[in-house]
Amino acid sequence: MPSAVDTLTTAARHAWALSPIGPGIEQYDGLPATVLSDEPHRRLVRYDRATPATAQRPVLLVPPLAVSARCFDLRPGQSLAAHLVEAGRATYLLDYGQITFADRAMGFEAWIDDILPTAIHAVLADHAEPGDPVDGVDLVGWSLGGTISLLTAAAHPDLPISSLTAFGTPIDYSKVAAVQPLIAADRLLGSRTVTAPTAVLGGVPRHLVRASYRAMAPRRELTKALHLTRNILDVETLARTEAVDAFIAEMPGYPGRAYHQIHTRLMARNELASGTVHLSRKRAVHLADVRTRVLLVGSETDNIADGPAVRAGVGVVPGARYVAADGLSHLGLVAGPRAAEVSWPALDAFLG
């Protein structure tokens, strides 16, 4: 049993490591990966493997907008990317990088017509072996990454997409408690008034995105100091908390047009739930046009997109299946300490 002096020394060392000028509890640089393309907003990497992949189809991880791509590789034991690699799958990641005022005109069209289709073809070209054609890519998206994947599959049903898995992707925004104040404001003031600040700023700045994400988990933020104090000797617990804080600190912003579409089309008009999303006055995307297998994974304890909001997709996406991973948070669906037991097995079974 450690002495009182040893305990105090350990506590002080951990407190120093967690401080703004400390080295951190855990230094994790992410899985080794090879960069295949490094163009703006479309960085594509392939996670390195010690042995050849045994699964025939490659997996492409699709992050949401305004979120760091490290959501799929948070830390040891909380890395969906590592899980897929260890399962024998050739695994790729699409990374949008930072969003600035110069990107204000980027809307969903940039992703569903260009960025994601280009990445899908690049993954197939990299993975394919001579004489051994691959029929398509397995897309795995989280949150709005699932939205982008669904809209891409619907807008371009001829794309080589073998399957699509969406973790925590809300379809019916009327069931998302976190956005109801915005929807109420829109009904009272109108979309133009509510989105006017983002039009001036060219989108939602990264600092506001980070603050908003923290505000959606008030209990975590209000009790974090007490949580750290109570667990100051528990390296694993401290490392988990540190990893989530680092993830939030890396969140980029939303481009102006994309945020306007999210607010008006997805939130205020709830168009995903209707099955048809109007990207502009001249263009609509119909979820009924999705031709690939679709798995939706949600959690009743997701404070951003709870189970009913995700499960609504079964009614508008042809053949979509819903699997409950209750007990997990929004980020926890893909990167929680219990994801390997609760949510990842659903993906494994679906991919086959």
RALINZI-V39362 format. One line per field, one symbol per residue. ss: DSSP state (H for helix, E for strand, - for the rest). psi: psi as a letter, one per 30 degrees, with the letter a starting at -180 (. if undefined). burial: # if it has 9 or more other ideal C-beta (glycine too) atoms within 8 Angstrom, else .. A space follows every 50 residues. Layout:
BEGIN
ss->???
psi->???
burial->???
END
This chain:
BEGIN
ss->---HHHHHHHHHHHHHHH--------------EEEEE-----EEEEE--- --------EEEE------HHHH-------HHHHHHH----EEEEE----- HHH----HHHHHHHHHHHHHHHHHHHH-E--E----EEEEEE-HHHHHHH HHHHH-----EEEEEEE-----HHH-HHHHHHHHHHHHH-HHHHHHHHHH H-EE-HHHHHHHHHH--HHHHHHHHHHHHH----HHHHHHHHHHHHHHH- ---EEHHHHHHHHHHHHH--HHHH-EEEEE--EEEEHHH---EEEEEEE- -----EHHHHHHHHH-----EEEE-------HHHH---HHHH-HHHHHHH H-
psi->kkleeeeeeeeeeeeeeflfglflekjjglkklkkekhlkghkklkkkkf lkkfkeklkjkjlllgkkffffielkfhjeeeeeefggkjklkkkfakka efgffkaeeeeffdeeeeeeeeeeeeekkkgikkfakjkjlkbfeeeeee eeeefiffkijelkkjkhjkejffgjefgeeeeeeeeefleeeegeefee fgajleeeeeeeeeffieeeefgeeeeeefgffjeeeeeeeeeeeeeefg kalkkeeeeeeeeeeedefhfefffkkjfaffkkkkfffkflkkkkklkf gjfeileeeeffffffjkgkkkkkhkflaeefefglfgeffeeeeeeeee f.
burial->......#..##..##.##......##....#.#..#....#######... ..#.#.###################..########...########..#. ..##.#######.###########.###.....#.############### #######.###############.##..#..##.##....#..##..##. ####.#.###.###.##..##..#..##..##..#.########.###.. ##################.####..####.....#.#.##.#.####### #######.######.##..#######.#########.##..######..# #.
END
